[in-house]
Amino acid sequence: MGLLKKVLLLPAAPVRGTAWVLRQVVEVAEREYYDPEVVHRELAGLVAAFEAGEIDEEEFDRREDDLLARLETARRDFR
């Protein structure tokens, strides 16, 4: 039965392989996106941009909230 199953599913192998690769890419991207070191660097850059007058307080607050949410997600889901 195992050989027959493999033969019947052989045409779907490229699709399964592509799906596996996509899952791996998404996993790596999520790890990088939620990496606390990356988030801290982005927060430092955000503070520098605000202090340099490149962004206003409203933009700073919005982006800071997004980064802090990413950091919280990283602490909760990636430990």
C-alpha distance (Angstrom), angle and dihedral (degrees) to the residues before:
residue distance angle dihedral
M1 . . .
G2 3.81 . .
L3 3.81 93.2 .
L4 3.79 92.7 47.3
K5 3.80 90.6 50.2
K6 3.81 90.7 50.8
V7 3.80 92.1 49.4
L8 3.80 92.7 48.1
L9 3.80 92.9 47.3
L10 3.82 94.7 44.4
P11 3.84 94.3 96.6
A12 3.82 88.8 56.9
A13 3.82 93.1 52.9
P14 3.83 95.3 97.6
V15 3.80 90.6 51.0
R16 3.81 92.1 49.0
G17 3.79 90.4 46.4
T18 3.79 92.2 50.0
A19 3.79 91.2 47.9
W20 3.81 90.4 51.4
V21 3.82 91.6 50.3
L22 3.80 91.1 48.9
R23 3.81 91.2 50.7
Q24 3.81 89.6 51.5
V25 3.81 92.3 49.2
V26 3.80 91.9 49.2
E27 3.81 91.0 48.4
V28 3.81 92.9 51.9
A29 3.81 92.1 44.6
E30 3.80 91.4 51.3
R31 3.80 91.6 48.9
E32 3.80 90.6 51.8
Y33 3.82 93.3 43.2
Y34 3.80 92.5 51.9
D35 3.83 96.6 37.6
P36 3.83 105.2 131.1
E37 3.81 92.1 -142.1
V38 3.80 91.0 55.4
V39 3.81 91.5 47.4
H40 3.81 91.6 49.3
R41 3.81 90.6 51.1
E42 3.78 90.5 49.7
L43 3.81 90.3 49.2
A44 3.81 90.3 51.2
G45 3.81 89.9 49.9
L46 3.78 90.3 48.6
V47 3.80 92.1 52.3
A48 3.80 90.2 48.2
A49 3.81 91.2 50.5
F50 3.80 91.0 49.7
E51 3.80 93.4 47.9
A52 3.81 90.3 48.4
G53 3.81 89.9 53.1
E54 3.79 93.5 -116.5
I55 3.82 92.4 126.7
D56 3.79 132.5 27.4
E57 3.79 126.7 -120.5
E58 3.80 93.9 -99.4
E59 3.82 92.2 54.7
F60 3.79 90.2 44.4
D61 3.81 92.3 52.3
R62 3.81 93.1 47.4
R63 3.80 94.4 48.9
E64 3.80 92.6 41.6
D65 3.81 90.2 54.1
D66 3.81 90.0 51.1
L67 3.80 92.4 49.9
L68 3.81 93.3 46.1
A69 3.81 89.5 50.1
R70 3.82 89.3 52.6
L71 3.79 89.9 49.7
E72 3.81 91.7 50.1
T73 3.80 90.9 48.8
A74 3.79 90.1 50.0
R75 3.80 91.8 52.0
R76 3.79 92.5 46.6
D77 3.81 101.8 40.6
F78 3.79 107.1 25.9
R79 3.78 103.2 49.3
